[in-house]
Amino acid sequence: MRHVPGAAPVARLADLPPLERRVVIYARLWGEGRLGQAEVWRDLIDRHGPTGASCVARHLDTLLRETVAFGRRPLQRHAPSCPCAGGDECVLARFVALAAEGAREDAILMATLMVRADVSLMLATVAEELGLSLMRELAGSTAISPTRH
């Protein structure tokens, strides 16, 4: 069996924080094509309503599309039903969480693990928007926004 960088399991999906778990699940499904994307859309509409779902889906699509287009290597993902989380999936999820938490410099640095350095700032902005939308839904309120320093 050939070693594939980024595919090695490094965590259990159930043990990831809620935001990171959601990013991994959405990325897996989105990468499955139209059927997986339809499943993500249904979940987003249930959680965010049609307008919010459109915004979150656009950020998710941009994040994944740009990661593929400017990636240092192909992003590895596990099957949607797999209980473990691979290294690449955990880096992507942590990247989104850092950006949403306001740790912009750390997020940009983490982005350089996935994409060319010249794309990392733009990708961090997209990750921040995606993460903040998901965090608001997970917190149960769209009125709360994290304090930035």
Stockholm file with secondary structure:
# STOCKHOLM 1.0

chainA/1-149         MRHVPGAAPVARLADLPPLERRVVIYARLWGEGRLGQAEVWRDLIDRHGPTGASCVARHLDTLLRETVAFGRRPLQRHAPSCPCAGGDECVLARFVALAAEGAREDAILMATLMVRADVSLMLATVAEELGLSLMRELAGSTAISPTRH
#=GR chainA/1-149 SS CCCCTTCSEEEEGGGSCHHHHHHHHHHHHHHTCHHHHHHHHHHHHHHHHHHHHHHHHHHHHHHHHHHHHTBSSCCCCCCTTCSEEEHHHHHHHHHHHHHHTTCHHHHHHHHHHHBCHHHHHHHHHHHHHHHHHHHHHHHTCSSCCCCCC
#=GC SS_cons         CCCCTTCSEEEEGGGSCHHHHHHHHHHHHHHTCHHHHHHHHHHHHHHHHHHHHHHHHHHHHHHHHHHHHTBSSCCCCCCTTCSEEEHHHHHHHHHHHHHHTTCHHHHHHHHHHHBCHHHHHHHHHHHHHHHHHHHHHHHTCSSCCCCCC
//
